Amino acid sequence: MLGLSWDIIIAGLGMALVIEGLVFALAPSRLDNLVAFLATIPVETRRLIGFGALVLGVVLLAFGASL
């Protein structure tokens, strides 16, 4: 699995939760606006955005593992 150890995976998940928590704690009304905006985007476009984010994440993980 790209040579990643569990401590790196857990640290990455922890960092993601910190970032998500900051959004909820510091700008909850902006989050409501973002959800309303996302509801206006067609499902296929949202799916493509999600797939792009997934690919970018895998590339970043592979790059980080190669350092």
C-alpha positions, 0 to 999 in steps of 0.5 A, a space after each residue: 500500500 504505497 509503503 505507508 505505515 499505520 502511523 502516517 495513515 492515522 496522522 493523515 486522518 487526524 489532520 483531515 478531522 482537524 481541518 473539517 472541525 475548523 470549518 464547522 467551528 469557525 464558519 458554520 454559516 458559510 458551510 450552510 451556503 456551501 451545501 446550498 451551492 453544492 445542491 445546485 450542481 448536477 450530480 454527474 458534475 459532483 461525481 466528477 469533482 469527487 473523482 478528481 479529488 480522489 485521484 489527486 489524493 492518491 497522487 499526493 499520497 504516492 508522492 509523499 511516500 516517495 520522498 
